[in-house]
């Protein structure tokens, strides 16, 4: 995420970058030392998308300040 946004890790902390998932469970997080998007919770495809062939989890990245 840091690389894709063209920001240094310190800038991510200063800009209060947040990962927002839809729903109750936060499946994704930002690794504080690498800036990589990582799984924060176990993702069980059968539980989430048992009736759907294509399973998609969406999340948003929110960054404070101008880009």
TILUM-141959 format. One record per atom (N, C-alpha, C, O, CB): chain; atom name; residue in three letters; y, z, x. Coordinates in nm, 2 decimals, padded with zeros to 4 digits. Atoms other than C-alpha are relative to their C-alpha. Glycine has a CB too. Layout:
BEGIN
atom chain: A; atom: CA; res: ALA; py: Y; pz: Z; px: X;
...
# end
This chain:
BEGIN
atom chain: A; atom: N; res: UNK; py: -00.12; pz: 00.00; px: 00.08;
atom chain: A; atom: CA; res: UNK; py: 00.00; pz: 00.00; px: 00.00;
atom chain: A; atom: C; res: UNK; py: 00.13; pz: 00.00; px: 00.09;
atom chain: A; atom: O; res: UNK; py: 00.22; pz: -00.08; px: 00.06;
atom chain: A; atom: CB; res: UNK; py: 00.00; pz: 00.12; px: -00.10;
atom chain: A; atom: N; res: UNK; py: -00.11; pz: -00.01; px: -00.09;
atom chain: A; atom: CA; res: UNK; py: 00.24; pz: 00.09; px: 00.28;
atom chain: A; atom: C; res: UNK; py: 00.03; pz: -00.14; px: 00.06;
atom chain: A; atom: O; res: UNK; py: 00.14; pz: -00.18; px: 00.07;
atom chain: A; atom: CB; res: UNK; py: -00.02; pz: 00.11; px: 00.11;
atom chain: A; atom: N; res: UNK; py: -00.02; pz: 00.13; px: -00.07;
atom chain: A; atom: CA; res: UNK; py: 00.18; pz: -00.24; px: 00.46;
atom chain: A; atom: C; res: UNK; py: 00.04; pz: -00.11; px: -00.10;
atom chain: A; atom: O; res: UNK; py: 00.13; pz: -00.18; px: -00.07;
atom chain: A; atom: CB; res: UNK; py: -00.14; pz: -00.04; px: 00.06;
atom chain: A; atom: N; res: UNK; py: -00.04; pz: 00.09; px: 00.11;
atom chain: A; atom: CA; res: UNK; py: 00.20; pz: -00.44; px: 00.13;
atom chain: A; atom: C; res: UNK; py: 00.15; pz: 00.01; px: -00.04;
atom chain: A; atom: O; res: UNK; py: 00.21; pz: -00.09; px: -00.07;
atom chain: A; atom: CB; res: UNK; py: -00.09; pz: 00.01; px: -00.12;
atom chain: A; atom: N; res: UNK; py: -00.14; pz: -00.03; px: 00.04;
atom chain: A; atom: CA; res: UNK; py: 00.54; pz: -00.28; px: 00.05;
atom chain: A; atom: C; res: UNK; py: 00.09; pz: -00.02; px: 00.12;
atom chain: A; atom: O; res: UNK; py: 00.21; pz: -00.02; px: 00.10;
atom chain: A; atom: CB; res: UNK; py: 00.01; pz: 00.14; px: -00.05;
atom chain: A; atom: N; res: UNK; py: -00.08; pz: 00.02; px: -00.12;
atom chain: A; atom: CA; res: UNK; py: 00.66; pz: -00.33; px: 00.41;
atom chain: A; atom: C; res: UNK; py: 00.07; pz: 00.13; px: 00.04;
atom chain: A; atom: O; res: UNK; py: 00.19; pz: 00.13; px: 00.09;
atom chain: A; atom: CB; res: UNK; py: 00.10; pz: -00.11; px: -00.02;
atom chain: A; atom: N; res: UNK; py: -00.06; pz: -00.13; px: -00.03;
atom chain: A; atom: CA; res: UNK; py: 00.73; pz: 00.05; px: 00.45;
atom chain: A; atom: C; res: UNK; py: -00.08; pz: 00.08; px: 00.10;
atom chain: A; atom: O; res: UNK; py: -00.20; pz: 00.06; px: 00.11;
atom chain: A; atom: CB; res: UNK; py: 00.02; pz: 00.08; px: -00.13;
atom chain: A; atom: N; res: UNK; py: 00.06; pz: -00.09; px: -00.09;
atom chain: A; atom: CA; res: UNK; py: 00.65; pz: 00.30; px: 00.71;
atom chain: A; atom: C; res: UNK; py: -00.05; pz: 00.12; px: -00.08;
atom chain: A; atom: O; res: UNK; py: 00.00; pz: 00.14; px: -00.19;
atom chain: A; atom: CB; res: UNK; py: 00.09; pz: 00.05; px: 00.12;
atom chain: A; atom: N; res: UNK; py: 00.06; pz: -00.11; px: 00.07;
atom chain: A; atom: CA; res: UNK; py: 00.44; pz: 00.60; px: 00.61;
atom chain: A; atom: C; res: UNK; py: 00.11; pz: 00.11; px: -00.04;
atom chain: A; atom: O; res: UNK; py: 00.11; pz: 00.17; px: -00.14;
atom chain: A; atom: CB; res: UNK; py: -00.11; pz: 00.07; px: 00.07;
atom chain: A; atom: N; res: UNK; py: -00.10; pz: -00.10; px: 00.03;
atom chain: A; atom: CA; res: UNK; py: 00.74; pz: 00.83; px: 00.64;
atom chain: A; atom: C; res: UNK; py: 00.09; pz: -00.04; px: -00.12;
atom chain: A; atom: O; res: UNK; py: 00.14; pz: 00.04; px: -00.19;
atom chain: A; atom: CB; res: UNK; py: 00.09; pz: 00.02; px: 00.13;
atom chain: A; atom: N; res: UNK; py: -00.09; pz: 00.05; px: 00.11;
atom chain: A; atom: CA; res: UNK; py: 00.94; pz: 00.61; px: 00.40;
atom chain: A; atom: C; res: UNK; py: -00.08; pz: 00.02; px: -00.13;
atom chain: A; atom: O; res: UNK; py: -00.01; pz: 00.04; px: -00.24;
atom chain: A; atom: CB; res: UNK; py: 00.03; pz: -00.15; px: 00.02;
atom chain: A; atom: N; res: UNK; py: 00.07; pz: -00.02; px: 00.12;
atom chain: A; atom: CA; res: UNK; py: 00.66; pz: 00.64; px: 00.14;
atom chain: A; atom: C; res: UNK; py: 00.02; pz: 00.15; px: -00.05;
atom chain: A; atom: O; res: UNK; py: 00.04; pz: 00.17; px: -00.17;
atom chain: A; atom: CB; res: UNK; py: -00.15; pz: -00.02; px: 00.02;
atom chain: A; atom: N; res: UNK; py: -00.02; pz: -00.14; px: 00.04;
atom chain: A; atom: CA; res: UNK; py: 00.70; pz: 01.02; px: 00.15;
atom chain: A; atom: C; res: UNK; py: 00.14; pz: 00.02; px: -00.05;
atom chain: A; atom: O; res: UNK; py: 00.16; pz: 00.10; px: -00.15;
atom chain: A; atom: CB; res: UNK; py: -00.03; pz: 00.09; px: 00.12;
atom chain: A; atom: N; res: UNK; py: -00.14; pz: -00.02; px: 00.04;
atom chain: A; atom: CA; res: UNK; py: 01.08; pz: 01.00; px: 00.13;
atom chain: A; atom: C; res: UNK; py: 00.03; pz: -00.06; px: -00.14;
atom chain: A; atom: O; res: UNK; py: 00.11; pz: -00.01; px: -00.21;
atom chain: A; atom: CB; res: UNK; py: 00.09; pz: -00.06; px: 00.10;
atom chain: A; atom: N; res: UNK; py: -00.02; pz: 00.07; px: 00.13;
atom chain: A; atom: CA; res: UNK; py: 01.06; pz: 00.76; px: -00.17;
atom chain: A; atom: C; res: UNK; py: -00.08; pz: 00.05; px: -00.11;
atom chain: A; atom: O; res: UNK; py: -00.08; pz: 00.00; px: -00.22;
atom chain: A; atom: CB; res: UNK; py: -00.03; pz: -00.15; px: 00.02;
atom chain: A; atom: N; res: UNK; py: 00.08; pz: -00.06; px: 00.10;
atom chain: A; atom: CA; res: UNK; py: 00.82; pz: 00.98; px: -00.36;
atom chain: A; atom: C; res: UNK; py: -00.09; pz: -00.10; px: -00.07;
atom chain: A; atom: O; res: UNK; py: -00.09; pz: -00.11; px: -00.19;
atom chain: A; atom: CB; res: UNK; py: 00.09; pz: 00.07; px: -00.11;
atom chain: A; atom: N; res: UNK; py: 00.09; pz: 00.10; px: 00.06;
atom chain: A; atom: CA; res: UNK; py: 00.56; pz: 00.71; px: -00.41;
atom chain: A; atom: C; res: UNK; py: -00.11; pz: 00.07; px: -00.08;
atom chain: A; atom: O; res: UNK; py: -00.17; pz: 00.17; px: -00.03;
atom chain: A; atom: CB; res: UNK; py: -00.06; pz: -00.09; px: 00.12;
atom chain: A; atom: N; res: UNK; py: 00.10; pz: -00.05; px: 00.09;
atom chain: A; atom: CA; res: UNK; py: 00.32; pz: 00.78; px: -00.69;
atom chain: A; atom: C; res: UNK; py: -00.09; pz: -00.11; px: -00.05;
atom chain: A; atom: O; res: UNK; py: -00.05; pz: -00.22; px: -00.08;
atom chain: A; atom: CB; res: UNK; py: 00.06; pz: 00.08; px: -00.12;
atom chain: A; atom: N; res: UNK; py: 00.10; pz: 00.09; px: 00.06;
atom chain: A; atom: CA; res: UNK; py: 00.00; pz: 00.62; px: -00.82;
atom chain: A; atom: C; res: UNK; py: -00.02; pz: 00.05; px: -00.14;
atom chain: A; atom: O; res: UNK; py: -00.06; pz: 00.17; px: -00.16;
atom chain: A; atom: CB; res: UNK; py: -00.13; pz: 00.00; px: 00.08;
atom chain: A; atom: N; res: UNK; py: 00.01; pz: -00.03; px: 00.14;
atom chain: A; atom: CA; res: UNK; py: -00.01; pz: 00.62; px: -01.20;
atom chain: A; atom: C; res: UNK; py: -00.12; pz: -00.07; px: -00.06;
atom chain: A; atom: O; res: UNK; py: -00.13; pz: -00.19; px: -00.06;
atom chain: A; atom: CB; res: UNK; py: 00.12; pz: -00.03; px: -00.08;
atom chain: A; atom: N; res: UNK; py: 00.11; pz: 00.05; px: 00.07;
atom chain: A; atom: CA; res: UNK; py: -00.34; pz: 00.57; px: -01.38;
atom chain: A; atom: C; res: UNK; py: 00.02; pz: 00.01; px: -00.15;
atom chain: A; atom: O; res: UNK; py: 00.08; pz: 00.11; px: -00.20;
atom chain: A; atom: CB; res: UNK; py: -00.14; pz: 00.06; px: 00.04;
atom chain: A; atom: N; res: UNK; py: -00.01; pz: -00.02; px: 00.14;
atom chain: A; atom: CA; res: UNK; py: -00.37; pz: 00.51; px: -01.75;
atom chain: A; atom: C; res: UNK; py: -00.12; pz: 00.08; px: -00.04;
atom chain: A; atom: O; res: UNK; py: -00.23; pz: 00.06; px: 00.01;
atom chain: A; atom: CB; res: UNK; py: -00.01; pz: -00.14; px: -00.08;
atom chain: A; atom: N; res: UNK; py: 00.11; pz: -00.08; px: 00.05;
atom chain: A; atom: CA; res: UNK; py: -00.58; pz: 00.77; px: -01.92;
atom chain: A; atom: C; res: UNK; py: 00.01; pz: 00.14; px: 00.07;
atom chain: A; atom: O; res: UNK; py: 00.11; pz: 00.17; px: 00.14;
atom chain: A; atom: CB; res: UNK; py: -00.14; pz: -00.06; px: 00.04;
atom chain: A; atom: N; res: UNK; py: 00.00; pz: -00.14; px: -00.05;
atom chain: A; atom: CA; res: UNK; py: -00.67; pz: 01.13; px: -01.83;
atom chain: A; atom: C; res: UNK; py: -00.03; pz: 00.02; px: 00.14;
atom chain: A; atom: O; res: UNK; py: 00.02; pz: 00.11; px: 00.21;
atom chain: A; atom: CB; res: UNK; py: -00.09; pz: 00.08; px: -00.09;
atom chain: A; atom: N; res: UNK; py: 00.06; pz: -00.01; px: -00.14;
atom chain: A; atom: CA; res: UNK; py: -00.85; pz: 01.08; px: -01.50;
atom chain: A; atom: C; res: UNK; py: 00.08; pz: -00.08; px: 00.10;
atom chain: A; atom: O; res: UNK; py: 00.11; pz: -00.20; px: 00.08;
atom chain: A; atom: CB; res: UNK; py: -00.14; pz: -00.04; px: 00.00;
atom chain: A; atom: N; res: UNK; py: -00.07; pz: 00.07; px: -00.11;
atom chain: A; atom: CA; res: UNK; py: -00.66; pz: 01.00; px: -01.18;
atom chain: A; atom: C; res: UNK; py: -00.11; pz: -00.05; px: 00.09;
atom chain: A; atom: O; res: UNK; py: -00.16; pz: 00.02; px: 00.18;
atom chain: A; atom: CB; res: UNK; py: 00.10; pz: 00.10; px: 00.07;
atom chain: A; atom: N; res: UNK; py: 00.10; pz: 00.06; px: -00.08;
atom chain: A; atom: CA; res: UNK; py: -00.90; pz: 00.75; px: -01.02;
atom chain: A; atom: C; res: UNK; py: 00.05; pz: -00.04; px: 00.14;
atom chain: A; atom: O; res: UNK; py: -00.04; pz: -00.05; px: 00.24;
atom chain: A; atom: CB; res: UNK; py: -00.06; pz: -00.12; px: -00.07;
atom chain: A; atom: N; res: UNK; py: -00.06; pz: 00.05; px: -00.13;
atom chain: A; atom: CA; res: UNK; py: -00.67; pz: 00.64; px: -00.73;
atom chain: A; atom: C; res: UNK; py: 00.10; pz: 00.10; px: 00.06;
atom chain: A; atom: O; res: UNK; py: 00.17; pz: 00.17; px: -00.02;
atom chain: A; atom: CB; res: UNK; py: 00.06; pz: -00.13; px: -00.02;
atom chain: A; atom: N; res: UNK; py: -00.10; pz: -00.08; px: -00.07;
atom chain: A; atom: CA; res: UNK; py: -00.46; pz: 00.82; px: -00.47;
atom chain: A; atom: C; res: UNK; py: 00.04; pz: -00.08; px: 00.12;
atom chain: A; atom: O; res: UNK; py: -00.02; pz: -00.18; px: 00.16;
atom chain: A; atom: CB; res: UNK; py: -00.06; pz: 00.14; px: 00.04;
atom chain: A; atom: N; res: UNK; py: -00.05; pz: 00.06; px: -00.13;
atom chain: A; atom: CA; res: UNK; py: -00.26; pz: 00.73; px: -00.16;
atom chain: A; atom: C; res: UNK; py: -00.04; pz: 00.09; px: 00.11;
atom chain: A; atom: O; res: UNK; py: -00.01; pz: 00.21; px: 00.11;
atom chain: A; atom: CB; res: UNK; py: 00.15; pz: -00.02; px: -00.01;
atom chain: A; atom: N; res: UNK; py: 00.04; pz: -00.07; px: -00.12;
atom chain: A; atom: CA; res: UNK; py: -00.41; pz: 00.84; px: 00.17;
atom chain: A; atom: C; res: UNK; py: 00.12; pz: 00.03; px: 00.08;
atom chain: A; atom: O; res: UNK; py: 00.19; pz: -00.06; px: 00.12;
atom chain: A; atom: CB; res: UNK; py: -00.11; pz: -00.07; px: 00.08;
atom chain: A; atom: N; res: UNK; py: -00.13; pz: -00.04; px: -00.06;
atom chain: A; atom: CA; res: UNK; py: -00.13; pz: 01.04; px: 00.33;
atom chain: A; atom: C; res: UNK; py: 00.02; pz: -00.04; px: 00.15;
atom chain: A; atom: O; res: UNK; py: 00.13; pz: -00.06; px: 00.19;
atom chain: A; atom: CB; res: UNK; py: 00.01; pz: 00.15; px: 00.00;
atom chain: A; atom: N; res: UNK; py: -00.01; pz: 00.04; px: -00.14;
atom chain: A; atom: CA; res: UNK; py: -00.21; pz: 00.94; px: 00.69;
atom chain: A; atom: C; res: UNK; py: -00.01; pz: -00.15; px: 00.03;
atom chain: A; atom: O; res: UNK; py: 00.04; pz: -00.19; px: 00.14;
atom chain: A; atom: CB; res: UNK; py: -00.10; pz: 00.08; px: 00.08;
atom chain: A; atom: N; res: UNK; py: 00.01; pz: 00.15; px: -00.02;
atom chain: A; atom: CA; res: UNK; py: -00.29; pz: 00.57; px: 00.65;
atom chain: A; atom: C; res: UNK; py: 00.08; pz: -00.08; px: -00.09;
atom chain: A; atom: O; res: UNK; py: 00.11; pz: -00.20; px: -00.06;
atom chain: A; atom: CB; res: UNK; py: -00.15; pz: -00.03; px: -00.01;
atom chain: A; atom: N; res: UNK; py: -00.07; pz: 00.08; px: 00.10;
atom chain: A; atom: CA; res: UNK; py: -00.10; pz: 00.46; px: 00.34;
atom chain: A; atom: C; res: UNK; py: -00.09; pz: -00.09; px: -00.08;
atom chain: A; atom: O; res: UNK; py: -00.04; pz: -00.17; px: -00.15;
atom chain: A; atom: CB; res: UNK; py: 00.10; pz: -00.08; px: 00.07;
atom chain: A; atom: N; res: UNK; py: 00.10; pz: 00.08; px: 00.07;
atom chain: A; atom: CA; res: UNK; py: -00.42; pz: 00.31; px: 00.20;
atom chain: A; atom: C; res: UNK; py: -00.02; pz: 00.06; px: -00.14;
atom chain: A; atom: O; res: UNK; py: -00.01; pz: 00.18; px: -00.16;
atom chain: A; atom: CB; res: UNK; py: -00.13; pz: 00.00; px: 00.07;
atom chain: A; atom: N; res: UNK; py: 00.04; pz: -00.04; px: 00.14;
atom chain: A; atom: CA; res: UNK; py: -00.51; pz: 00.32; px: -00.17;
atom chain: A; atom: C; res: UNK; py: -00.15; pz: 00.03; px: 00.01;
atom chain: A; atom: O; res: UNK; py: -00.23; pz: -00.05; px: 00.05;
atom chain: A; atom: CB; res: UNK; py: 00.03; pz: -00.12; px: -00.10;
atom chain: A; atom: N; res: UNK; py: 00.14; pz: -00.05; px: -00.01;
atom chain: A; atom: CA; res: UNK; py: -00.83; pz: 00.52; px: -00.20;
atom chain: A; atom: C; res: UNK; py: -00.04; pz: 00.05; px: -00.14;
atom chain: A; atom: O; res: UNK; py: 00.04; pz: 00.08; px: -00.22;
atom chain: A; atom: CB; res: UNK; py: -00.02; pz: 00.11; px: 00.11;
atom chain: A; atom: N; res: UNK; py: 00.05; pz: -00.05; px: 00.12;
atom chain: A; atom: CA; res: UNK; py: -01.05; pz: 00.64; px: -00.48;
atom chain: A; atom: C; res: UNK; py: 00.01; pz: 00.16; px: 00.01;
atom chain: A; atom: O; res: UNK; py: -00.02; pz: 00.22; px: 00.11;
atom chain: A; atom: CB; res: UNK; py: -00.15; pz: -00.04; px: -00.03;
atom chain: A; atom: N; res: UNK; py: -00.02; pz: -00.14; px: 00.00;
atom chain: A; atom: CA; res: UNK; py: -00.96; pz: 01.00; px: -00.58;
atom chain: A; atom: C; res: UNK; py: -00.11; pz: 00.07; px: -00.08;
atom chain: A; atom: O; res: UNK; py: -00.13; pz: 00.19; px: -00.07;
atom chain: A; atom: CB; res: UNK; py: 00.14; pz: 00.03; px: -00.05;
atom chain: A; atom: N; res: UNK; py: 00.10; pz: -00.06; px: 00.09;
atom chain: A; atom: CA; res: UNK; py: -01.24; pz: 01.05; px: -00.83;
atom chain: A; atom: C; res: UNK; py: -00.12; pz: -00.10; px: -00.01;
atom chain: A; atom: O; res: UNK; py: -00.10; pz: -00.22; px: 00.01;
atom chain: A; atom: CB; res: UNK; py: 00.06; pz: 00.02; px: -00.14;
atom chain: A; atom: N; res: UNK; py: 00.11; pz: 00.09; px: 00.02;
atom chain: A; atom: CA; res: UNK; py: -01.59; pz: 00.91; px: -00.88;
atom chain: A; atom: C; res: UNK; py: 00.02; pz: -00.09; px: -00.11;
atom chain: A; atom: O; res: UNK; py: 00.06; pz: -00.05; px: -00.22;
atom chain: A; atom: CB; res: UNK; py: -00.13; pz: 00.09; px: -00.02;
atom chain: A; atom: N; res: UNK; py: -00.02; pz: 00.10; px: 00.11;
atom chain: A; atom: CA; res: UNK; py: -01.58; pz: 00.59; px: -01.08;
atom chain: A; atom: C; res: UNK; py: -00.14; pz: -00.04; px: -00.05;
atom chain: A; atom: O; res: UNK; py: -00.22; pz: -00.10; px: 00.03;
atom chain: A; atom: CB; res: UNK; py: 00.08; pz: -00.13; px: 00.05;
atom chain: A; atom: N; res: UNK; py: 00.13; pz: 00.03; px: 00.06;
atom chain: A; atom: CA; res: UNK; py: -01.88; pz: 00.55; px: -01.31;
atom chain: A; atom: C; res: UNK; py: 00.02; pz: -00.12; px: -00.10;
atom chain: A; atom: O; res: UNK; py: 00.07; pz: -00.10; px: -00.21;
atom chain: A; atom: CB; res: UNK; py: -00.06; pz: 00.12; px: -00.08;
atom chain: A; atom: N; res: UNK; py: -00.02; pz: 00.12; px: 00.08;
atom chain: A; atom: CA; res: UNK; py: -01.88; pz: 00.19; px: -01.44;
atom chain: A; atom: C; res: UNK; py: -00.07; pz: 00.01; px: -00.14;
atom chain: A; atom: O; res: UNK; py: -00.02; pz: -00.03; px: -00.24;
atom chain: A; atom: CB; res: UNK; py: -00.05; pz: -00.12; px: 00.07;
atom chain: A; atom: N; res: UNK; py: 00.07; pz: -00.01; px: 00.13;
atom chain: A; atom: CA; res: UNK; py: -02.15; pz: 00.26; px: -01.71;
atom chain: A; atom: C; res: UNK; py: 00.07; pz: 00.09; px: -00.10;
atom chain: A; atom: O; res: UNK; py: 00.07; pz: 00.07; px: -00.22;
atom chain: A; atom: CB; res: UNK; py: -00.14; pz: 00.06; px: 00.03;
atom chain: A; atom: N; res: UNK; py: -00.08; pz: -00.09; px: 00.09;
atom chain: A; atom: CA; res: UNK; py: -01.94; pz: 00.55; px: -01.85;
atom chain: A; atom: C; res: UNK; py: 00.13; pz: -00.07; px: -00.05;
atom chain: A; atom: O; res: UNK; py: 00.16; pz: -00.05; px: -00.17;
atom chain: A; atom: CB; res: UNK; py: 00.03; pz: 00.13; px: 00.07;
atom chain: A; atom: N; res: UNK; py: -00.13; pz: 00.05; px: 00.04;
atom chain: A; atom: CA; res: UNK; py: -01.61; pz: 00.36; px: -01.85;
atom chain: A; atom: C; res: UNK; py: -00.01; pz: -00.13; px: -00.08;
atom chain: A; atom: O; res: UNK; py: 00.07; pz: -00.16; px: -00.17;
atom chain: A; atom: CB; res: UNK; py: 00.08; pz: -00.02; px: 00.13;
atom chain: A; atom: N; res: UNK; py: 00.01; pz: 00.13; px: 00.05;
atom chain: A; atom: CA; res: UNK; py: -01.72; pz: 00.01; px: -01.94;
atom chain: A; atom: C; res: UNK; py: -00.13; pz: -00.05; px: -00.05;
atom chain: A; atom: O; res: UNK; py: -00.17; pz: -00.16; px: -00.03;
atom chain: A; atom: CB; res: UNK; py: 00.06; pz: -00.10; px: 00.10;
atom chain: A; atom: N; res: UNK; py: 00.14; pz: 00.03; px: 00.03;
atom chain: A; atom: CA; res: UNK; py: -02.07; pz: 00.02; px: -02.08;
atom chain: A; atom: C; res: UNK; py: -00.01; pz: -00.12; px: -00.10;
atom chain: A; atom: O; res: UNK; py: -00.12; pz: -00.19; px: -00.09;
atom chain: A; atom: CB; res: UNK; py: -00.06; pz: 00.12; px: -00.06;
atom chain: A; atom: N; res: UNK; py: 00.02; pz: 00.11; px: 00.10;
atom chain: A; atom: CA; res: UNK; py: -02.00; pz: -00.24; px: -02.36;
atom chain: A; atom: C; res: UNK; py: 00.08; pz: -00.12; px: 00.05;
atom chain: A; atom: O; res: UNK; py: 00.09; pz: -00.22; px: -00.03;
atom chain: A; atom: CB; res: UNK; py: 00.06; pz: 00.05; px: -00.13;
atom chain: A; atom: N; res: UNK; py: -00.08; pz: 00.11; px: -00.04;
atom chain: A; atom: CA; res: UNK; py: -01.78; pz: -00.47; px: -02.15;
atom chain: A; atom: C; res: UNK; py: -00.06; pz: -00.06; px: 00.13;
atom chain: A; atom: O; res: UNK; py: -00.10; pz: 00.02; px: 00.22;
atom chain: A; atom: CB; res: UNK; py: 00.15; pz: 00.04; px: 00.03;
atom chain: A; atom: N; res: UNK; py: 00.06; pz: 00.07; px: -00.12;
atom chain: A; atom: CA; res: UNK; py: -01.91; pz: -00.73; px: -01.89;
atom chain: A; atom: C; res: UNK; py: 00.09; pz: 00.02; px: 00.12;
atom chain: A; atom: O; res: UNK; py: 00.05; pz: 00.05; px: 00.23;
atom chain: A; atom: CB; res: UNK; py: -00.03; pz: -00.14; px: -00.02;
atom chain: A; atom: N; res: UNK; py: -00.10; pz: -00.01; px: -00.11;
atom chain: A; atom: CA; res: UNK; py: -01.59; pz: -00.73; px: -01.68;
atom chain: A; atom: C; res: UNK; py: 00.07; pz: 00.14; px: -00.01;
atom chain: A; atom: O; res: UNK; py: 00.14; pz: 00.16; px: -00.11;
atom chain: A; atom: CB; res: UNK; py: 00.10; pz: -00.12; px: -00.01;
atom chain: A; atom: N; res: UNK; py: -00.06; pz: -00.13; px: 00.00;
atom chain: A; atom: CA; res: UNK; py: -01.47; pz: -00.38; px: -01.59;
atom chain: A; atom: C; res: UNK; py: 00.12; pz: 00.01; px: 00.09;
atom chain: A; atom: O; res: UNK; py: 00.11; pz: -00.02; px: 00.21;
atom chain: A; atom: CB; res: UNK; py: -00.10; pz: 00.11; px: 00.04;
atom chain: A; atom: N; res: UNK; py: -00.12; pz: 00.00; px: -00.08;
atom chain: A; atom: CA; res: UNK; py: -01.11; pz: -00.34; px: -01.48;
atom chain: A; atom: C; res: UNK; py: 00.07; pz: 00.14; px: -00.02;
atom chain: A; atom: O; res: UNK; py: 00.09; pz: 00.18; px: -00.13;
atom chain: A; atom: CB; res: UNK; py: 00.09; pz: -00.11; px: -00.05;
atom chain: A; atom: N; res: UNK; py: -00.08; pz: -00.12; px: 00.00;
atom chain: A; atom: CA; res: UNK; py: -00.92; pz: -00.02; px: -01.39;
atom chain: A; atom: C; res: UNK; py: 00.14; pz: -00.04; px: 00.05;
atom chain: A; atom: O; res: UNK; py: 00.15; pz: -00.09; px: 00.16;
atom chain: A; atom: CB; res: UNK; py: -00.06; pz: 00.12; px: 00.09;
atom chain: A; atom: N; res: UNK; py: -00.13; pz: 00.04; px: -00.04;
atom chain: A; atom: CA; res: UNK; py: -00.55; pz: -00.06; px: -01.38;
atom chain: A; atom: C; res: UNK; py: 00.08; pz: 00.13; px: 00.04;
atom chain: A; atom: O; res: UNK; py: 00.06; pz: 00.24; px: -00.01;
atom chain: A; atom: CB; res: UNK; py: 00.08; pz: -00.06; px: -00.12;
atom chain: A; atom: N; res: UNK; py: -00.09; pz: -00.11; px: -00.04;
atom chain: A; atom: CA; res: UNK; py: -00.29; pz: 00.16; px: -01.20;
atom chain: A; atom: C; res: UNK; py: 00.13; pz: -00.06; px: 00.04;
atom chain: A; atom: O; res: UNK; py: 00.14; pz: -00.18; px: 00.07;
atom chain: A; atom: CB; res: UNK; py: -00.07; pz: 00.09; px: 00.11;
atom chain: A; atom: N; res: UNK; py: -00.13; pz: 00.04; px: -00.04;
atom chain: A; atom: CA; res: UNK; py: 00.07; pz: 00.14; px: -01.12;
atom chain: A; atom: C; res: UNK; py: 00.05; pz: 00.08; px: 00.12;
atom chain: A; atom: O; res: UNK; py: 00.01; pz: 00.20; px: 00.13;
atom chain: A; atom: CB; res: UNK; py: 00.11; pz: 00.01; px: -00.12;
atom chain: A; atom: N; res: UNK; py: -00.05; pz: -00.07; px: -00.11;
atom chain: A; atom: CA; res: UNK; py: 00.25; pz: 00.22; px: -00.80;
atom chain: A; atom: C; res: UNK; py: 00.15; pz: 00.02; px: -00.03;
atom chain: A; atom: O; res: UNK; py: 00.22; pz: -00.08; px: -00.05;
atom chain: A; atom: CB; res: UNK; py: -00.02; pz: -00.08; px: 00.13;
atom chain: A; atom: N; res: UNK; py: -00.14; pz: -00.03; px: 00.03;
atom chain: A; atom: CA; res: UNK; py: 00.59; pz: 00.39; px: -00.86;
atom chain: A; atom: C; res: UNK; py: 00.07; pz: 00.04; px: 00.13;
atom chain: A; atom: O; res: UNK; py: 00.02; pz: 00.13; px: 00.20;
atom chain: A; atom: CB; res: UNK; py: 00.02; pz: 00.10; px: -00.11;
atom chain: A; atom: N; res: UNK; py: -00.07; pz: -00.03; px: -00.12;
atom chain: A; atom: CA; res: UNK; py: 00.84; pz: 00.40; px: -00.57;
atom chain: A; atom: C; res: UNK; py: 00.15; pz: 00.03; px: -00.04;
atom chain: A; atom: O; res: UNK; py: 00.21; pz: -00.05; px: -00.11;
atom chain: A; atom: CB; res: UNK; py: -00.01; pz: -00.11; px: 00.11;
atom chain: A; atom: N; res: UNK; py: -00.14; pz: -00.03; px: 00.03;
atom chain: A; atom: CA; res: UNK; py: 01.18; pz: 00.58; px: -00.60;
atom chain: A; atom: C; res: UNK; py: 00.09; pz: -00.08; px: 00.10;
atom chain: A; atom: O; res: UNK; py: 00.06; pz: -00.10; px: 00.21;
atom chain: A; atom: CB; res: UNK; py: 00.03; pz: 00.15; px: 00.01;
atom chain: A; atom: N; res: UNK; py: -00.10; pz: 00.07; px: -00.08;
atom chain: A; atom: CA; res: UNK; py: 01.49; pz: 00.40; px: -00.47;
atom chain: A; atom: C; res: UNK; py: -00.01; pz: -00.15; px: 00.00;
atom chain: A; atom: O; res: UNK; py: -00.10; pz: -00.21; px: -00.06;
atom chain: A; atom: CB; res: UNK; py: -00.02; pz: 00.05; px: 00.15;
atom chain: A; atom: N; res: UNK; py: 00.00; pz: 00.14; px: 00.00;
atom chain: A; atom: CA; res: UNK; py: 01.57; pz: 00.04; px: -00.41;
atom chain: A; atom: C; res: UNK; py: -00.09; pz: -00.06; px: 00.11;
atom chain: A; atom: O; res: UNK; py: -00.12; pz: 00.00; px: 00.21;
atom chain: A; atom: CB; res: UNK; py: 00.15; pz: -00.05; px: 00.04;
atom chain: A; atom: N; res: UNK; py: 00.09; pz: 00.07; px: -00.09;
atom chain: A; atom: CA; res: UNK; py: 01.33; pz: -00.21; px: -00.25;
atom chain: A; atom: C; res: UNK; py: 00.07; pz: -00.12; px: 00.06;
atom chain: A; atom: O; res: UNK; py: 00.01; pz: -00.19; px: 00.14;
atom chain: A; atom: CB; res: UNK; py: -00.13; pz: -00.04; px: -00.07;
# end
